Amino acid sequence: MRRFRVPPQLLIGFVLGLVVVVCARSCGDGPAGPGGAPAAAPSAADGKARTTRAGDPPADLPLLWPAPRSVRRDAGSVRIGRSVAVRADAGTDAATLGTVTRALRAAGAGEVRLGDAPHSGELLVTVASDARSTAPRSLRAAPPAGLAAGGYVLAVGTDHGQPRAVLAGVDADGAFHAAQTLAQLVRPVGSRTARASLPAVRIRDWPATADRGIVEGFYGTPWTRSERLEQLDFAARWKLDTYMYSPKDDPYLRSRWRDPYPTARLTELRALAGRAAADHVSFVYAVSPGPSVCYSSATDTAALVRKFRQLWDEAGVRAFAVPLDDIDIDRWNCARDAAVYGSGRGAVGRAQADLLNKVQHRFLDARAGAAPLITVPTEYDGARAGAYKSALAARLDRDVRVMWTGPLVVSPTLRTDRAREAARLYGHPLLVWDNYPVNDYTADHLLLGPYTGRQNTLPDAVAGVLANPMNQAAASDPALFSMAAYAWNPTAYRPATALDAGLSVLADGDGRALTALRAFADVNRASRLDGTQAPRLAALTAAYWRGGADAERALREHLTVLAGAPDTVPAPLRASAAPWLASARDWARAALAALDLRDGRSTRARVRSLRTSARSHTVVDWQGRTRAVEVGTGVLDTFVTRALG
């Protein structure tokens, strides 16, 4: 494959418009319209550009996820054609080119030539991993205005009558993000087929916060290897860039943290770290020595460094964390710590800071390419001053980043002022560990409701936002998709719209599956973020009791969809959410039988039997307790009970 530094002469017309016009913030700046939004420019039908901001694309553009910061729709479109030429600079990696190539092939390009010049009338796609390289020499001194790391500009149109598309990243991550946006222009979210043409468009985009991702930190049944690999690919597709590996079941992270990994386990970690690197995701290995570590022990410090060295040398891991959460803060693990540090929570803060500093200084500081160490403090929630936080803040190396769950362990709301106060108390860069949609504390529920209650200024105030998912990987996807949309562009984020798009991603273009997913998510919606349960079904049952026109027909149709969900939702969800799907089916059948009872076509015994069946489906939580799953509680059960009289 031939690569090249993008020549200025190729870009003077089309790309100069991209870099100078788009990056100089002409894309979206203008007189304010209603509500402070920019006034819309004339539509493409007038032969002029139409600009939008705040995530609302022009009417003839698909919704892009996460919503770009600025989209300018130009007149016309560019046909992809049966053959396409692709050129890239030396910094563009194989994963980015692979994403571009797959998108073009999906659109009908049977021939994608890498490094060749385009034929007359043939689409040329230019990919650059440094947006400055696409500008004339006089403009290369400064990066494009307003674009943070991971940002990009993307433009599609014609240059002297020739079809062109340019993907220019501020860095290699930005180019990769641009490729993901191109893939959505070809095949929009919710579409079953790819488009043969690209809209003439200019996009200027960047993330609100640097670290956006997933922390696999739940208790209970862990994800499988294949689920982890799928989640890494999912993260890449939706511009998440961090994956913290901290499963509670891995003994080499907790009870056996001093021991090196055996070959088989190390091979699995190497595969995960390798996939993450290809996906432009930072794979963070998080070891939790807190339950047994002796902070003052040179032997334990050496064991921790030795463990990280094994992961660095043999698995390719470049980012590390030492969580010290979920331990008894009022008890030392060894008598030596009491002698060295004394007693009290301030003593624990000093001891932990010393251990973390040794890891940072002795291991990470000496290695080029190592990310700063991350820790989860023992007091990881709230914004209250205390001896522990003060001691940790004063003694901990300034480069170490601290994770925080918000005002509570599971926080219904996350406010910017609280985060800033927490950052001040910890005295270090703050990463949000958001305990949603994790359900290990409420294992009888699936949490399929919207990602909400987070202020849109929060990502700008913290170093990153990471979400802790459910044990059920596929069921976590809609919430993780929503979090990705929020963390990238919180100003444009709309919880309900994002949730529905996340369900569309899971349905993958299957309309019947999407209808079933919507009904199933509705009865698994309530959480500590938003306690509203089954709003769609509740509205239908309320209309039925009021006797509204066609109310019974609408309710029956909805219940029939819900009853068929186990056979209709996508296969990955069928496996991970089987007890809830079975319960939803039986509750829907019980409700349908209750409707028949009121029409004289069923019996109370049948309704009661179906209700009993709906309540019989169970899961085992991480503490080994068997629990009946909850589906549509307060709506389905209430309707059936009322119908029975």
C-alpha positions, 0 to 999 in steps of 0.5 A: 500500500502506498501512503503519502503526505496529502499534497497541498495542490490537491486541496487548494480548492475543495480541501482549502474550503474544508480547512480554512472555512470549516476549521475557521468556524464558518461551519455553524457560526452565524446570527442567532435564531430562536432560543440562542441557536444559530439561524439556519442557512438557506437549504440545499434546495436553494443551491446554498449550504445549510448549517446546523449545530447542537446535534440537529442535522439537516432534514435530508441527512441521517442522524449521526452518532454521537452528534457532531458539533457542526454540520454544514449541508451543501447542495447535491451529493457524490456517487460512490461508484463501483471503484474508489481511490483511497489515499492516506498519509503515513500516520493513518493506521490499518484500522482507520483504512479498514473502516473506510474500505468496508464502508465503501464496499458496503456501498457497492464499490467492488474495487477500492484501490489504496494509494492510487490516483483516481480516474476521471469521474471516480471518487477519491477519498483522502484520509489524514491523521494530522489535519494540519497536513491538509492545509497550505504550508502557511496554515500548518503552524497552528491546529484547527481552531476549536478541535481537541484531541480526537477531533476531525473534519470531514467533507464531501463534495466536488473539486473542479467537477471531480467527486472528493471526500476528505477525512482529516483528523487532528491526530490518528484517533481523530482520523479513526473517528472521522472514518466511523462518521463516514461509515454512518453516512454510508449506512445510517443507524437503523438502516438495513442497507447502505447508500450508494451516494454520500451527501455533500456535507462538511462536518467539524467535530471533537469530543467534550472530554478526553476519556469516554468509555466502559469500566468492567467493574461489576460483581457477579457473572463476568463477561465472556472473552467474546463479549469483551471483544465485541464491547471493544468493537462497540466502543470503537464504533461509537467513539468511546476510547477507554476500557477499564478491565476490572472484573471482580471474578478475576482472582489475579486482580484481587485475591491472587494479585501478587501472583503472575498470570499463567500463560492461558490467562495472559494470552487472553489479556494480550488479545484484549489489549491488541484488539483495544489498540486496533480499535483506538481504545485505551485498555486499562488494567486495574488490579485491586490489592486493597483487601490484603496489601500491606502498604509499607511492605517493600515486598508487596510494592515489588509484587505490584510492580512485577505484575504490571511489568508482566502485563506491559512486557507480555500483553502490551498493556500501556495503561494501569489502575490501582482501585482501592475501593470496597475495603475496610478503611478502619482496619490495617492488613498488617501490624507494620502499617499501624506502626508506620502510619498510625491510625485514623482515616488520614493515615490510610490516605497517606499509606495509599498515596505512598503505594500509588506514588511508588508505582507511578515513579518506579514503573510508569514514569520510566516508560515512554507511552505509559498513561498516568496511573488511575486509582479509585479511592476508598472514599469514592463518592460524595464531596465532603471534606475529611481526613482521608481525602485531605491526606490523599490529595496532599501526598499523591503524585499530581499525575495520578487520576482519581475516580469518583462515582458522584454524590452517591455510589449510584448517583441519580444526578451528576452536577458540574458544581459537585464534580468541581468540588470533588476535584478540588477535595481530591486535588487531582484530575477527576474521572467519573465512574458512573454506576449506570447501567450496572445492576449487580445491586439490583440483580432482579432488574434489567436497566434499559432506561435512558441515560439521564440526570447528568448535566451537559456541562459535566464532561467539560469539567472532568477528565473523563466519564466511564460507565459501569455496565450490567452483567448482561453485555448485550442488554448494556449496549443501549445505555452505553450507546447513550453514554457515548453520545452524551460524553462526546457532545452533551449539548446535543444530547437528548436521552430519549432519542439516544436510547431509541437510537441505541435500540436501533443499533441493537436491532441492526435494521430489523424493523420487527426486532426494533418494535419488540425491543422498544416494548421490552425496554419500556417494561425494563425502564425504571432505575435510580436515574429515572423511576418512571416504569413502562410509560408507553404501556402505562399510557395504553392501559390508562386509555383502556380503563378510560374506554377510549376509542380503539384503546383495547385494540392498541393495547392488544397489539402492544401486548402481542408484540411483548409476548413475542419478544423472546422470539423477535429480539436480536439473538445476543439479547435472547441469551443474556436477558432470557429470564426477563424476556420469559417473564415479559412474555408471560406477563403479556400473556396474562394481560391478554388473558385478562382482556379476554376475561373481561370479554368473557373469553377466558377464565380467572384460573388461566389468568392466575396461572399465567401470572404465577408463571410470570413470577417464576423466572429467576436469576442468581445474584453475585451473593448466590441468592435466587431472586425472581426477576422484575418486569413492568412492576407497577404496570403489568401486575397492577393491570392484571390484578385490576382486571381480575377484580 
